[in-house]
Amino acid sequence: MSSNDTKHVQTELSEDEYKQFREFAKEHGLSLKEAGHEALIEWVNRQRKADPNDRAFTVLDELEADSLPPSAETDARNEDDLVDDWHGSDESFTLADDPSVQS
């Protein structure tokens, strides 16, 4: 890159942050300039990958427990009749321990 194609970025670090940054760069065989450049590029790329406002992250917040029909709410640990009414195959199965029981 020519000097016309580059921009300079400056930041401030505490003494401890600078020491950690310097040691990290040295361990990876990088100059401070190279390490800073790689860190900034990596940070920008990570920020672009996950948009917290993406509907995939907000859809669960929009669902209200009250909007579920009563038939959707169940807790098999409280449904003793489910085992008594079983008329399926003879496959064996093990019920999970009740997490509310203290040993």
C-alpha positions as CSV (number, residue, x, y, z in Angstrom):
1,M,0.0,0.0,0.0
2,S,1.2,3.5,-0.7
3,S,1.0,6.2,1.9
4,N,-2.0,7.6,0.0
5,D,-3.9,4.4,0.5
6,T,-3.4,4.1,4.3
7,K,-5.0,5.7,7.3
8,H,-3.6,5.8,10.8
9,V,-5.4,4.8,14.0
10,Q,-4.3,5.6,17.5
11,T,-5.5,4.4,20.9
12,E,-4.5,4.5,24.5
13,L,-3.8,1.5,26.7
14,S,-3.1,1.2,30.4
15,E,0.3,0.0,31.4
16,D,-1.0,-3.6,32.0
17,E,-2.9,-3.6,28.7
18,Y,0.2,-2.5,26.8
19,K,2.3,-5.1,28.5
20,Q,-0.1,-7.9,27.6
21,F,-0.4,-6.6,24.0
22,R,3.4,-6.3,23.7
23,E,3.9,-9.8,25.1
24,F,1.2,-11.3,22.8
25,A,2.7,-9.7,19.7
26,K,6.2,-11.0,20.7
27,E,4.9,-14.5,21.3
28,H,3.4,-14.5,17.8
29,G,6.4,-13.0,16.1
30,L,4.6,-9.8,15.2
31,S,5.5,-6.2,15.5
32,L,3.2,-4.0,17.6
33,K,2.0,-2.5,14.3
34,E,1.2,-5.9,12.8
35,A,-0.5,-7.2,15.9
36,G,-2.6,-4.0,16.2
37,H,-3.6,-4.3,12.5
38,E,-4.5,-7.9,12.8
39,A,-6.5,-7.3,16.0
40,L,-8.5,-4.5,14.5
41,I,-9.3,-6.4,11.3
42,E,-10.3,-9.5,13.4
43,W,-12.5,-7.3,15.7
44,V,-14.3,-5.7,12.7
45,N,-14.9,-9.1,11.1
46,R,-16.3,-10.6,14.3
47,Q,-18.7,-7.6,14.8
48,R,-20.1,-8.1,11.3
49,K,-20.8,-11.8,11.8
50,A,-23.4,-11.5,14.6
51,D,-25.9,-8.7,14.5
52,P,-27.7,-8.7,17.9
53,N,-30.7,-7.0,16.2
54,D,-31.0,-9.9,13.7
55,R,-34.5,-11.5,14.1
56,A,-32.8,-14.8,14.9
57,F,-31.6,-13.3,18.2
58,T,-34.8,-11.4,19.0
59,V,-37.6,-13.8,18.1
60,L,-37.6,-15.6,21.5
61,D,-37.9,-12.2,23.3
62,E,-41.0,-11.6,21.3
63,L,-42.7,-14.8,22.3
64,E,-44.7,-14.6,25.5
65,A,-45.4,-17.7,27.7
66,D,-49.0,-16.5,27.9
67,S,-49.4,-16.9,24.2
68,L,-49.0,-20.7,24.4
69,P,-52.1,-22.8,24.6
70,P,-52.6,-24.6,27.9
71,S,-52.0,-27.9,26.1
72,A,-48.4,-26.8,25.3
73,E,-47.5,-26.5,28.9
74,T,-46.6,-29.7,30.7
75,D,-44.0,-31.2,33.0
76,A,-43.6,-35.0,32.6
77,R,-42.3,-35.2,36.2
78,N,-45.8,-34.1,37.4
79,E,-47.7,-36.3,35.0
80,D,-47.8,-39.7,36.8
81,D,-50.6,-40.9,34.6
82,L,-48.3,-40.8,31.5
83,V,-46.5,-43.9,32.6
84,D,-49.8,-45.7,33.7
85,D,-51.4,-45.0,30.3
86,W,-48.4,-46.3,28.2
87,H,-49.5,-48.8,25.7
88,G,-46.5,-48.7,23.4
89,S,-43.9,-51.3,22.6
90,D,-42.1,-53.2,25.4
91,E,-38.9,-51.2,24.9
92,S,-37.3,-50.4,28.2
93,F,-36.6,-46.9,29.2
94,T,-35.3,-45.2,32.3
95,L,-37.0,-42.1,33.8
96,A,-34.7,-39.3,34.7
97,D,-34.1,-38.4,38.3
98,D,-36.2,-35.6,39.6
99,P,-33.8,-32.6,39.9
100,S,-35.9,-31.1,42.7
101,V,-35.2,-34.0,45.1
102,Q,-32.2,-33.2,47.3
103,S,-29.9,-36.1,48.2
